[in-house]
């Protein structure tokens, strides 16, 4: 016996992993797009134009990616029936 019964409460770690992945995906996409916008503004001499554009793109892109990840988690698992009961 340990401190925590993983067989009984292991699903909490799975849920925590999914939530962490979603947060890091969103933050990472926004940070990446912010960085690209910052360096484009610096290179072209614009004052915040590309930062705003790329942050919006990062939010939209991160949102789409997070949505796809959530749909992958929520979709029911399809059983592979091709291997069972082969003629």
LINSULVEN-V273435 format. One record per residue. N is the residue number from 1. SS is DSSP state (A for helix, B for strand, O for the rest). PSI is psi as a letter, one per 30 degrees, with the letter a starting at -180 (* if undefined). Layout:
BEGIN
N:SS:PSI  N:SS:PSI
END
This chain:
BEGIN
1:O:k  2:O:a  3:O:e  4:O:k  5:O:j  6:A:e  7:A:e  8:A:e  9:A:g  10:O:f  11:A:f  12:A:e  13:A:e  14:A:e  15:A:e  16:A:e  17:A:e  18:A:e  19:A:e  20:A:e  21:A:e  22:A:e  23:A:e  24:A:e  25:A:e  26:A:e  27:A:e  28:A:e  29:A:e  30:A:e  31:A:e  32:A:e  33:A:e  34:A:e  35:A:e  36:A:e  37:A:e  38:A:e  39:A:e  40:A:e  41:A:e  42:A:e  43:A:e  44:A:f  45:O:g  46:O:l  47:O:i  48:O:f  49:A:e  50:A:f  51:A:e  52:A:e  53:A:e  54:A:f  55:A:e  56:A:e  57:A:e  58:A:e  59:A:e  60:A:e  61:A:e  62:A:e  63:A:e  64:A:e  65:A:e  66:A:e  67:A:e  68:A:e  69:A:e  70:A:e  71:A:e  72:A:e  73:A:e  74:A:f  75:O:k  76:O:k  77:O:k  78:O:k  79:O:k  80:O:j  81:O:f  82:O:f  83:O:f  84:O:k  85:O:h  86:O:k  87:O:*
END
